[in-house]
């Protein structure tokens, strides 16, 4: 098991109350909910970044003007 480190943050009061209600209703631990949400959000951010980089590097689409200019340069 990975070692645990304390992590403290301030939340808006309405979000804290909602977290308390959800955890109480479903019998969840706050640490579990926060860790799960944070892991999911970080994964989404990394996936989005990776997708943006892949789109930048993709060579599937070229503007017609650029293709024509490149062809003229080759001649």
N, C-alpha and C positions, 0 to 999 in steps of 0.2 A: 504494500500500500504506500502511496506517495505521502511524503510528509505534508503536514498542514501548516499554513501560516495565517495569522490573523489578518483580516481585511475589514476596514471600517469605511463607511461612506455615509453621507447624508442623503436622505430621500425626501421628496415632497410628501407632506402629511397624508394626502389622499392615496398616494401609491403605497405607503407604509400600511395604512388601514386596510387597503384592498389585499395586500400580501398577507396581513394577519387574518383576515376573513377567509381567504382562499385556503390558507394552511390549516386553519381550524376546521373548516368545512370538510376538507378532504383528508385530514389527518397527516398532513405533510410537514416536514421540517423546513423551516425558512432557509437554512443553509443549503439544503438539497435544491429547493426551488431557485434560489439565487445562482447557485453554481450551474445548474442546468441551463438557465436562461442566458447566463454569461457565456458559457461554452457554445451554445447555439448561435448567439449573436456574433461572437468572434469568428466562428466557422463561416457564417453568412458573409461577413465583411471580407474574409480572406477569399472566399469563392468569388465574390463580386470583383475584387481586385484582380484575381487570376483571369477571370473572364475578360475584363477590360484590357489586360495585357495581351491576351490571346487575340482579341479583336484588332488591337494595334499591330500585332505581328502577322496577322493573316494576310495572305496574298491573293485571296479569292476574288476580290473586287478591285478593279482599277477604272478610274474615270476615263471615258473615251478620249478626252483631250490629251490626257497624259499618255495613253497608249499610242495615239497618233504622233505625238511629239517624239516619243521614244523610237518609233518606226522610222520617222524622218531622219533622226540622228544616225540610225544604223545604215542608212543608204549612202 
